[in-house]
Amino acid sequence: MALFGIGKKKREGSPETFPPGMPPEQAPPAQYGAGYGEGYGQYPQGGYPPEDYSAEQYPPGMEQPAPIGSQMPPPAPEASKEKIEEIAEAIVEEKWKEKEAEINKIIEWKDTITTKLTQLQQQFDDLRASFDSLHKGMLGKITEYDENLTNVGTEIKAMEKVFSKVLPSLTDSVNKLGRISGTGIKKK
């Protein structure tokens, strides 16, 4: 009985089997990956080629594969380098234009805000100047009112002194007049 696929037939083309129709001796290891050929006697040490494995040990008609990780693409011709540079420059230029447009929007916004801030500052300065002139005017009026009250108070005190000096003699004169007129009224 096969649990979890153990004991089932291996799929063709998987790392555990060779391609159909190819004997294990002719299967190239670089084509099918590391570990391919284990147990088939193609490579010693568990299916991996040793470091000193030479080309003579490969079957006839088979090239020695390059070590894993050392496969580098062939050098690119100058035309493809120029094409890559052109594409890179076009991408950079396109991105630069997008960023430049965003930066220009920010600069316009900054200029607008700066203009509005300058206008607000001017209005604030005008308001402050108006308030200062109003404050000075109010202080001037209060000072003038205080001076007028002081003058009125001084005049009232002067009139009080005058009345205090004149009032007794005026009262005496009124009394004399009343006595004189009272005798004259009786005679009639």
Number of C-alpha atoms within 10 A of each C-alpha: 7 7 7 7 9 9 9 10 7 12 11 11 11 11 15 14 14 20 15 8 6 9 9 16 14 14 17 19 18 13 9 17 12 15 16 24 24 16 12 12 12 22 20 13 12 15 17 16 16 10 7 6 11 10 12 10 11 17 14 9 7 13 11 16 13 10 10 9 6 7 9 7 6 6 7 8 8 9 9 10 12 11 11 12 12 12 12 12 12 12 12 12 13 12 12 12 12 12 12 13 12 12 12 12 12 12 12 12 12 12 12 12 12 12 12 12 12 12 12 12 12 12 12 12 12 12 12 12 12 12 12 12 12 12 12 12 12 12 12 12 12 12 12 12 12 12 12 12 12 12 12 12 12 12 12 12 12 12 13 13 12 11 13 11 11 12 13 11 12 12 11 11 12 12 12 12 12 12 12 11 11 11 11 10 9 7 6 5
